[in-house]
Structure formats: C-alpha cells, structure tokens
Amino acid sequence: MDTQNKQKLQEAYNRFYQTIQTLRSPEGCPWDKDQTPLSMRRDLIEETFEAVDAITQEDHAHAKEELGDVMLNATMIAYMFEQQGIFSVADTLTDVTDKLIRRHPHVFTQSEGKSAVTGEVKTGDEVISQWERIKQTVEGRACAKTILDEVPQGFPPLLKAYKMQKKASKLGFDWPTLEPVIAKISEELEEVQEAYDAVTRTVPDRTDTTGTTAAPFTVKAQDAGKKEQLHLEEECGDLLFAVINYLRHLGVDPEIAMDRANKKFYQRFSYIEQHMKEQHIPQDSAHLAEQEKLWEEAKTSEIL
C-alpha cells in the first residue's frame, strides 16, 4: 500500500472510531448510549444479511454501504466491551491479525503456525487442512468432544446443518460424487411419505373447518397421533438435511439460496395480491386459476 492510501485509511478509521466514541459518550446519542452487546446482536445479524444480499445482487454502491454498517455494528459492540474494561477495539484487531498470521505460515515466515506445516501448500483444500492442524496443535483447540462443537449453538438450523456438514467433510465423512447425495434425498422423501401415512392412519381427519390440514399437535383426542407426528417431524428434518447436503455439493450456500427464494416469493405473491384487489377478485382457493395466471405474469416482470 502506498503512503497516500495508508494515510487515508488511518484517517478514515480514526474518524470512524472517534465518531463511535462520541455517540457513546455522556453527550452522545440517547439510543446509542442505551445499547448493549446483547441488544446489538440482532442488528449485527440483520446488517450482515443485508450486506450479503447487496453482494449477491452485485450492487456495488449498496454493498459499500452495507459493509460499512457491518463494520459499524462490529466496532460499536467491541467498543462497548472496551468501555466495560473487558477488552478494547485494539485488542480485537490485534487478536484477529495475529490469528491470520498464525494460520498462514505459507505466507508469513514469522508465523507461529509453521510448526504445523507438513509440506508445500498449493491448493485451497491444502490451506484448509493446514488451518485445522494449526487450530488443533498450535492453538490447542483439540479439547472439544467433536469437531462439530466448533459450530455455534446459536446458529439458525439451516446454517447449522450446512456448517456441520462442512466440518464432517473436512474429516473425510462425505460422498465423493453427486449420485448418492441425490439418492439420499429420494430415500428421505419416501420416508417422509411413510411417516405422513402413519399420521393419517392414526388421525384420519386432520383438517379444520376450511379443509386445511391442522397444525401439529392440535388434535385433542388423547394426544392421538403424537408419536407419529413427532416421527414425521424427524423425517422431514432428515429430508431438509439431505437437501442442504445436496446444495453444499453443488457449491450453493443454503442460507443465501433460501433468502433469495423468500424474496422471490414475496415479490410474486405481493403482485398477485395487488392485482386481485385491483380486479375485485376474492383471493381464495376458489379463484386459484386467476392467482396462478398472475403468478406467471409476475415471473415475467420481475427483476431478481
């Protein structure tokens, strides 16, 4: 980095840090002063998803803004800990920099991780393997009962499944080709159907007054079908797990894919609602054909 850019970066970060200090000062913003690391958790998650979405859309101006918001939330939370005397923002940056150097002995000759080097690193997979060796032998992280314990318990289930599968794959527990992955989805789908059939045999009439399938465990007849319903949930979970595994093999992050699908459904269904109201057509199952026609219209007009 040349001297001019280095100075610009230092000035930008100093101004950023001082602004956060001001917001959290006694003369600062009432809302910012009221926040705690716990209260800011949701903001950090939401801003991260918004940044991911901007990157996915290749909206560079929006990505710049949203990445700034991620940095703001992360730095603000770190500064809250600094105010409590637990650790400082500088400690956070120093620790992550030390970790980067330690885990890249193939780049930094002074790295503490060089003791875990077993050969020349040429591929991304070899870097990941070396990374894991450094975590276990140099950083002493081999105390976990299982490598899966490295996946945070607070992760959303979709993300947690994806991360556990990636951890298991690093230790060789993975199918080498797509065929068995796809076959597993078919197998799980059949087991879901078998479990559902068992539920309907136990509780033949599971519909409410509108003809819609009742919500789980709303049948009151001595908990009829409870065991079967729990088994159905289990099998549905296995099916989702298999689909997530398939996406992982395709190189697709299920969280991002699901977020895009949610946005797509929102756009199309909102289009249906708007036009059904404009045409004074009741939006119910009796007018499904009209809704499906509008759905197809929405597909041709949307920009995802």
N, C-alpha and C positions, 0 to 999 in steps of 0.2 A: 504494500500500500504506500502510495507516495505521501509526502509530508503534508500537502494541502488537504487530501482526503482524510488523513489521520486526524488532523486538527479539526476538520469539520465534524467528524464522528465524535470526538471528545467533547466539542462544544455542544453538539446536539444532545448527547447523553447527559451531560452536566445540567443543561437547561431542563431536560425531561425529569431528572431526579429532583432538582430543586423545585420544580412545579408540584411534584407529588408531596414533597416536604411541606410546601405552603398549604396545599389542600388539607393536609392532616394536622396542621398547626392550630393552636388555640384560636387564631384569627381566620382560620380557613373555612371550608365549606361544611355546613351542618351535616349534610348527607355523608360526605366522605369521612368526617370525624366519627360518625356513628358506626361505620362498618368495622367488621372483624374478619379475620381469616376464614372463620366458619361461614359468615354471612356472604362472603365473596365467592364461595365455591361454585355456586350456580352460574354466576356471571362469567367466571373463567371457562366453564364448560361451554356455555352458550356462545361466547366470543370465539372460542376455538372452532366450533362447528360452523360459525359464520365465515371464518377465515378459510376453512376447508372448502366451503361451498363457493366462495369467490375464486379460489384457485381452480376448482373443478370447472367453473364457467369460463375460465381464462379471462376474467375481468380484472385487468391489472391494476386499474385505479382503485377498484373496490378491495382487491387483495392487499394493496398497500395500506389502506385504511384499517381493514380488519386485523391484519398482522400487528399494526400499531396498537389496536385495542387489546390483543392478546398480551403484548408486551406490557401495556399499562396495567392490566389486571394482575399479571405475574409479579411485576415490580411493586405494585401497590401492596399486595399481600406480603411480599418479602419485607417491605418497609414497615409493615405493622409488627412483624416479628422483631425487627430492629428496634422499634420503639419500646417493645417489651423487654429488650435486653437479652433475647434468646439467641439470635444470630442476626448478622447485618446483610444488607444487599450485597456488599462487597464479599462477604463470606460465601454467599450463594454463587456469585460469579467465579470466585476463586476455586470453589469446590468443583463446579462443572468443567472449568478449564483444566484443572488437574486431572479430572476423570477422562477427558478427551485425550490428553497427552498420554496418560497411563494405558488407555485401551487402544492406542495407535502406535505401538512400538515400531511398526514398519514405516512410520512417517517421522516420528520424533526419536532421535537416537538417545536422548536423555531419559526416555520413558522408563518408569518403574516396571512396566509390563513386559520388558524384554526377557525376563526370566521365563515367561510362558511361551516364547517363540519356539516353535519346533521346526520351522522351515520357512522358505520364502513364500510370502503371501502375494498371490496374483489375481485371485477372484473374490467376488463379493461373498460367496459362501465360505471361503477360507478366512476372510476377515471376521465373519460372524462366529465361526468355530473358535478362532483365537480370542475373540471378545469374551466368549463364555469361559474359556480357560482362565483368562485374566480375572474375571469376576470370582471364580471359584478358588484359584490358587494364590493370587496376589491380594485380592480384596477380602478373601476369607468368607465368601458367601455360600460355601458348601454346607452350611449348617441347616439349611431348610430340609424338611422331611421329603419334599419333592420339588422338582423344578417348577411345577405348577403353582407352588406357593408364591412365585415371583409375580404372578398375575394379581393385581389388586382386587380385594374382595368387593370393593365398591363399584367396580366396572359394571355398566349395563350388561344384561345377559348376552346380548348379541355380540358385543365386543369381547366379553369374557370368553365365550366359546371360541371365537376366532383366535384370540391370544393363546389360549391353552393348546389349541391345535398346532399353532406355530411352535410353541415350546416343545411339544411332543415330537414334532417333525425334526427338530434340531438333534434329537437323540435317536433318529432313525426310525421312529414309530410313525410310518406314513406309507401310503401306497405310491409306487413309482409311476403309475400310469393312471389315466382317467377312467378306464373301463370299470375297475372295481369300485371307484368312487361313485360312478353313475348307478352301478348295480345296487349299491347300498341304499341309494335314495329310493329305488323301486322296492327294495325289500322293506324299508321302513314305511313306505306308503301302504303296502299291503298289510302291515301290522297295525297301522292306524285304522284301516278299514275294519280289520278283525276286532279291534278293541271297540270301535264305534258300534259294530253289530252286537257286541256283548252288552253294551249300554242299552241299546234299543230293545233287546230281548228282555232285559231286566225291568226297564221302564218303557213300555211300548208307546205311551202317549207323552212325549216330551215337548209338546207345542203349547204355546199360550193362546189367548183368545184371538190373536191376529194370525195364527198359523205359523208364527216364528218359533224356531227351536228355543226352548227355555234356557236361561243362563245356568251354568254349572251349579249343582247343589241347591237348586231352588225347588226340587221335588220333595215334598214334605212327608211322604208316606214311609215313616220309619227309616229315613235315610236310604230309601230304595235306590240302588244303583251307585251308592257312594264308592264302593270298592272298584266297580267297573269304570266310573268316571275318573277316579284317580289314575287308573291304569291307562285310560285314554289320554289323559294329560301327559303321562310319562312317554307314551308312544309318539305323541305329537312333538314333544321335546326332542326325541330321538330323530324324528324326521327333519326338524329345523336344524339340528346339529349336523346332520348329513348334508343338507343343502349348503350350510355355511362352509363345510369342508370342501364341497364342490366349487364354490366361489373362490375359496382360497387357492385351490389348484388351478383355477383359471386366472389367478393374479388379480382378483377383484376384492376390494375391501367391502365386507357386507354392510358395515355402518354407512358408508358413503352411498352404496347402491340402494340401501333401504331409504335413505334420506331423499335421494333423487326420485325414487318411486312414490314416496309420500307427497313430494312437491308436485309431481305429475298428476297424481290422483286429485290433489287439491285443486289444481288448475282446471282439470276436465270436469270435475263434479260441480265446481263453482259456476262453470259455463252452463252446465245443464240447469242448475237452479235458477240462474238469471233468466235464461230463455224460456223456461217453463212458466215462470212468473209473468214474463212479458206476453206470452201467448195465452195466459189464463188457463193453463192446463194443470189439473191436480197432479202433484208429484207423489204417486203411489204405485203399487205393483200392477194396478190395472192399466197403467199407462207406461209400461216398461218399454214398449216398442218406440214410443216417442223419445224416451230418455236415451235409449241405445242409439237412435239416429243422431241426437245431439252430441252424444259421446264421440261418435265418428267425426262429426263436424269439428269438435274441439281438438281432436287429434291432428286434423289437417291445418288448424290455425295456430297451434301453439308453437312457442319457441322455448325449448328446454335448455 
